[in-house]
Amino acid sequence: MVEIKEINYGSWGKCVQVTDGKLEFVATLDFGPRIIRFGKIGGENVFYEDIEKNITKEGMEKEFAEVYGEDLGVWYIRGGHRLWTSPEALPRSYYPDNEPVAYEKIENGIRLIPPAQRANNFQMEIEITMPEDNCVHLIHKITNTGLWPVEVAPWALSVLAKGGTEIVPVPTRNAGFLENRNLSLWTFTKMTDPRVTWGDKYITLKQDPSNGDAFKVGLRSQHGYAAYFNFGDVFVKYFDAPEGIKLPDHDCNFETYTCAHMLEMESIGELKNLQPGDTVTHSECWSYYENVPVPASEEEMDIFFKEYVEY
């Protein structure tokens, strides 16, 4: 049975906690929304919490005020899981979501509804449920509340705690004489970065608190999942990955970023021309497994994904 209650969580103020008795997630209500915590009850937080304000747009108060008004302030990462719009743009993607968030109780979970975004003219919404054992299901929605069409994709970013290792499967489909995979690399990304291993079937990326360089890579995932190993356990993020849809960033539906503070697993939905009143949606599912070591080879990675993910 799913239990829902309002709590004060850490330094984040008023939040809503949802638990099935084994796993829990906590969503902020004083700002956001952010799903600021996810994990087993009494266990470590899968997500990074930016209590020290390491990642912000402070110093850009004037620029944000010119677009959104002085009362909203600037954007803060805060951590956790959030919903953005892609392609990335400043200030559009970095909307200062500092207003209180409404929520509704629904079957097995909640629906988070922040105020509609000024100037951007987007209504964001995240529906989070726990419909079955070891499954948190999320539906991300973006509605165009403006008067003109706009082309955007829903972008779901999970900001993960320090010290873990991410494994991302690369496409393995047989395309004959044609290409079967693509990588998008950002200007700051070094192919020789020591945190990344470019395998034949998997990309492995380590979060290293001692490495201050930014690193980001994107691809069109065939599999629709990736895993992050930390604290002796593993977080699995599943996401919609349909064929035949338009995607941003040179055809990416999954991107990952790391720096000294955290690692992001980012899934992306359809890049769609939203007419006024239109909505685009994008779904994810999260699972969590205890006492799972980091696979040491691609053979062990095959075994892990067949045992825990591809069931």
C-alpha positions as CSV (number, residue, x, y, z in Angstrom):
1,M,0.0,0.0,0.0
2,V,1.3,3.4,-1.0
3,E,1.5,6.0,1.8
4,I,1.6,9.8,1.0
5,K,2.3,12.5,3.6
6,E,3.7,16.0,3.9
7,I,7.0,16.3,5.7
8,N,9.9,18.8,6.2
9,Y,12.9,17.3,4.6
10,G,16.5,18.4,5.3
11,S,17.1,22.0,4.3
12,W,14.5,21.9,1.6
13,G,11.5,22.8,3.6
14,K,8.0,21.5,2.9
15,C,7.9,18.3,0.8
16,V,5.7,15.4,0.1
17,Q,6.9,11.8,0.8
18,V,5.6,8.8,-1.1
19,T,6.5,5.3,0.0
20,D,5.5,1.7,-0.7
21,G,7.1,0.5,2.5
22,K,10.4,-0.4,0.8
23,L,11.3,2.5,-1.4
24,E,10.5,6.2,-1.0
25,F,10.7,9.4,-3.0
26,V,10.4,12.9,-1.7
27,A,9.3,15.9,-3.8
28,T,9.8,19.5,-2.9
29,L,6.7,21.8,-2.5
30,D,8.3,25.2,-1.7
31,F,9.9,25.4,-5.1
32,G,10.6,23.2,-8.2
33,P,9.4,20.6,-8.6
34,R,12.4,18.5,-7.7
35,I,12.2,14.9,-6.7
36,I,14.9,15.6,-4.2
37,R,15.3,12.1,-2.7
38,F,14.9,8.5,-4.0
39,G,16.1,5.3,-2.4
40,K,15.3,2.5,0.1
41,I,13.8,3.7,3.4
42,G,16.5,4.5,5.8
43,G,19.2,4.2,3.1
44,E,21.3,6.5,1.0
45,N,19.9,9.0,-1.3
46,V,20.4,8.0,-4.9
47,F,20.3,11.7,-5.9
48,Y,22.7,14.5,-5.3
49,E,21.5,17.4,-3.0
50,D,23.2,20.7,-3.7
51,I,23.0,22.1,-0.2
52,E,26.1,24.2,-0.7
53,K,24.7,25.8,-3.8
54,N,27.7,24.6,-5.9
55,I,25.7,24.8,-9.2
56,T,23.6,28.0,-9.7
57,K,23.2,30.9,-12.0
58,E,23.9,33.4,-9.2
59,G,25.5,36.5,-10.8
60,M,23.0,36.6,-13.6
61,E,20.2,38.2,-11.6
62,K,19.9,41.1,-14.1
63,E,19.6,38.8,-17.1
64,F,16.9,36.7,-15.4
65,A,15.0,39.7,-14.1
66,E,14.8,41.2,-17.7
67,V,13.1,38.0,-18.9
68,Y,11.1,36.7,-16.0
69,G,10.8,39.5,-13.4
70,E,12.9,40.4,-10.4
71,D,10.7,38.4,-8.0
72,L,11.6,35.0,-9.3
73,G,15.4,35.2,-8.8
74,V,17.8,32.9,-10.6
75,W,18.0,29.2,-11.3
76,Y,19.5,26.7,-8.8
77,I,20.1,23.0,-9.6
78,R,19.3,21.9,-6.1
79,G,19.7,18.3,-7.2
80,G,17.3,15.5,-7.5
81,H,15.2,14.9,-10.6
82,R,13.7,17.7,-12.7
83,L,11.9,18.4,-16.0
84,W,13.4,20.8,-18.5
85,T,13.0,21.7,-22.2
86,S,15.5,20.7,-24.9
87,P,17.4,21.9,-26.9
88,E,19.2,23.6,-24.1
89,A,19.0,27.4,-24.1
90,L,19.8,30.1,-21.5
91,P,17.7,31.4,-20.0
92,R,14.7,29.3,-21.4
93,S,15.9,25.9,-20.0
94,Y,17.1,27.5,-16.8
95,Y,13.7,28.8,-15.7
96,P,13.9,30.1,-12.1
97,D,11.4,27.6,-10.6
98,N,11.4,29.2,-7.1
99,E,7.6,29.3,-6.6
100,P,5.5,26.9,-4.5
101,V,4.4,23.8,-6.2
102,A,0.8,22.3,-6.0
103,Y,0.3,18.6,-5.8
104,E,-2.6,16.2,-6.2
105,K,-3.0,12.7,-4.8
106,I,-3.7,10.1,-7.4
107,E,-3.8,6.3,-7.4
108,N,-0.5,5.0,-6.0
109,G,1.2,8.4,-6.1
110,I,1.0,12.2,-6.8
111,R,0.9,14.7,-9.6
112,L,3.2,17.8,-9.2
113,I,1.9,21.0,-10.8
114,P,4.1,24.1,-10.6
115,P,2.9,27.5,-11.8
116,A,3.0,28.0,-15.5
117,Q,6.3,29.5,-16.7
118,R,6.3,33.2,-17.5
119,A,7.6,34.3,-20.9
120,N,8.4,30.7,-21.8
121,N,4.7,29.9,-21.7
122,F,5.0,26.3,-20.6
123,Q,3.0,24.4,-18.1
124,M,5.1,21.7,-16.7
125,E,3.7,18.6,-14.9
126,I,5.2,15.4,-13.4
127,E,3.0,12.5,-12.4
128,I,4.9,10.0,-10.2
129,T,3.4,6.7,-9.1
130,M,4.5,3.4,-7.5
131,P,2.2,1.0,-9.3
132,E,4.1,-2.2,-8.5
133,D,7.0,-3.6,-6.5
134,N,10.4,-1.9,-7.3
135,C,8.9,0.5,-9.8
136,V,8.6,4.3,-9.7
137,H,6.8,5.4,-12.9
138,L,7.0,9.0,-14.1
139,I,5.1,10.8,-16.8
140,H,6.5,14.2,-17.7
141,K,4.3,16.7,-19.5
142,I,4.9,20.0,-21.2
143,T,2.0,22.1,-22.5
144,N,2.3,25.2,-24.7
145,T,0.3,27.9,-22.9
146,G,1.3,30.6,-25.3
147,L,-0.2,32.0,-28.5
148,W,2.4,30.7,-31.0
149,P,3.9,27.3,-31.9
150,V,7.1,26.3,-30.2
151,E,9.4,23.3,-30.9
152,V,10.7,21.6,-27.8
153,A,11.4,18.2,-26.4
154,P,10.7,17.0,-22.8
155,W,14.1,16.5,-21.0
156,A,14.1,14.5,-17.8
157,L,17.3,14.9,-15.7
158,S,18.2,12.7,-12.8
159,V,21.1,14.3,-10.8
160,L,23.0,11.5,-9.0
161,A,25.1,11.4,-5.9
162,K,28.9,11.5,-6.0
163,G,31.2,8.5,-6.3
164,G,29.2,6.1,-8.5
165,T,29.7,4.4,-11.9
166,E,27.3,4.6,-14.8
167,I,26.9,2.0,-17.5
168,V,25.1,2.9,-20.7
169,P,24.5,0.3,-23.4
170,V,25.3,1.4,-27.0
171,P,23.2,0.3,-30.0
172,T,24.0,-3.2,-31.3
173,R,21.4,-3.5,-34.1
174,N,22.6,-5.0,-37.4
175,A,22.4,-2.2,-40.0
176,G,24.3,-4.0,-42.7
177,F,26.4,-1.5,-44.6
178,L,24.8,1.5,-42.8
179,E,25.8,3.1,-39.5
180,N,24.1,1.8,-36.4
181,R,25.1,4.3,-33.7
182,N,25.9,8.0,-33.2
183,L,27.6,10.0,-30.4
184,S,27.1,13.7,-29.7
185,L,30.0,15.4,-28.0
186,W,30.0,18.8,-26.3
187,T,32.8,21.4,-26.8
188,F,34.2,20.8,-23.3
189,T,34.2,17.0,-23.7
190,K,37.6,15.3,-23.9
191,M,37.6,11.9,-25.7
192,T,40.7,11.0,-23.5
193,D,38.9,11.9,-20.2
194,P,40.0,9.2,-17.7
195,R,36.5,8.8,-16.3
196,V,35.1,7.3,-19.5
197,T,35.7,3.9,-21.0
198,W,34.5,3.5,-24.6
199,G,33.6,-0.2,-24.8
200,D,32.3,-2.2,-27.7
201,K,28.8,-2.7,-26.2
202,Y,28.8,-0.3,-23.2
203,I,30.0,3.2,-22.3
204,T,31.2,3.3,-18.7
205,L,31.4,6.7,-16.9
206,K,32.7,7.3,-13.4
207,Q,31.8,10.2,-11.2
208,D,35.1,11.5,-9.6
209,P,34.8,14.2,-7.0
210,S,38.5,15.1,-7.5
211,N,38.0,15.8,-11.3
212,G,36.6,19.3,-11.9
213,D,36.3,19.0,-15.7
214,A,32.9,18.8,-17.3
215,F,32.1,15.9,-19.5
216,K,29.0,15.2,-21.6
217,V,28.1,12.6,-24.3
218,G,24.8,11.8,-25.9
219,L,23.4,9.0,-28.1
220,R,20.3,7.5,-29.6
221,S,19.6,4.7,-27.2
222,Q,18.3,1.5,-28.7
223,H,17.7,-0.2,-25.3
224,G,16.0,2.6,-23.3
225,Y,17.8,2.1,-20.0
226,A,21.0,2.8,-18.2
227,A,22.4,2.0,-14.7
228,Y,24.2,3.8,-11.9
229,F,26.1,1.8,-9.3
230,N,26.7,3.5,-6.0
231,F,26.8,2.7,-2.2
232,G,27.0,-1.0,-3.1
233,D,23.6,-0.8,-4.9
234,V,22.3,0.1,-8.3
235,F,19.8,2.5,-9.7
236,V,18.2,1.6,-13.1
237,K,16.6,4.3,-15.2
238,Y,14.3,3.1,-18.0
239,F,12.9,5.6,-20.5
240,D,10.8,5.8,-23.6
241,A,12.9,5.2,-26.7
242,P,10.6,4.8,-29.7
243,E,12.0,4.6,-33.2
244,G,11.0,7.1,-35.9
245,I,10.7,10.3,-33.8
246,K,12.5,13.6,-34.2
247,L,15.1,14.2,-31.4
248,P,17.4,17.1,-30.5
249,D,21.2,17.3,-30.2
250,H,21.9,15.4,-33.4
251,D,19.4,12.6,-32.7
252,C,19.9,12.0,-28.9
253,N,17.4,10.4,-26.6
254,F,19.9,9.9,-23.8
255,E,22.7,12.1,-22.6
256,T,24.9,12.0,-19.5
257,Y,27.0,14.7,-17.9
258,T,29.4,14.7,-15.0
259,C,31.6,17.2,-13.1
260,A,33.1,17.2,-9.6
261,H,29.8,17.4,-7.8
262,M,27.5,14.9,-9.4
263,L,26.5,12.8,-12.5
264,E,23.4,13.3,-14.6
265,M,21.4,10.7,-16.4
266,E,19.2,12.6,-18.9
267,S,16.5,11.0,-21.0
268,I,14.9,13.0,-23.8
269,G,11.5,12.7,-25.5
270,E,10.2,13.7,-28.9
271,L,11.2,17.1,-30.4
272,K,7.7,18.3,-31.3
273,N,6.2,21.5,-32.8
274,L,3.7,22.3,-30.1
275,Q,0.7,24.4,-31.2
276,P,-1.0,26.5,-28.6
277,G,-2.6,24.1,-26.1
278,D,-0.7,21.1,-27.3
279,T,1.1,18.7,-24.9
280,V,4.1,16.5,-25.3
281,T,4.8,13.7,-22.8
282,H,7.7,11.5,-21.9
283,S,7.9,8.5,-19.5
284,E,10.4,6.9,-17.3
285,C,10.6,4.1,-14.7
286,W,13.1,3.7,-11.9
287,S,14.2,0.5,-10.1
288,Y,16.6,0.0,-7.3
289,Y,18.5,-3.2,-6.4
290,E,20.6,-3.8,-3.3
291,N,24.0,-5.4,-3.0
292,V,24.9,-5.4,-6.6
293,P,28.7,-4.9,-7.4
294,V,29.9,-2.9,-10.4
295,P,30.5,-5.2,-13.3
296,A,34.2,-5.4,-14.1
297,S,34.0,-6.4,-17.7
298,E,31.6,-6.3,-20.7
299,E,30.9,-10.0,-20.1
300,E,29.8,-9.1,-16.5
301,M,27.8,-6.2,-17.8
302,D,25.9,-8.6,-20.1
303,I,25.1,-10.8,-17.2
304,F,23.9,-7.9,-15.0
305,F,21.6,-6.5,-17.7
306,K,20.1,-9.9,-18.5
307,E,19.5,-10.7,-14.8
308,Y,18.2,-7.4,-13.5
309,V,17.0,-5.3,-16.5
310,E,16.0,-7.4,-19.5
311,Y,13.4,-9.5,-17.8
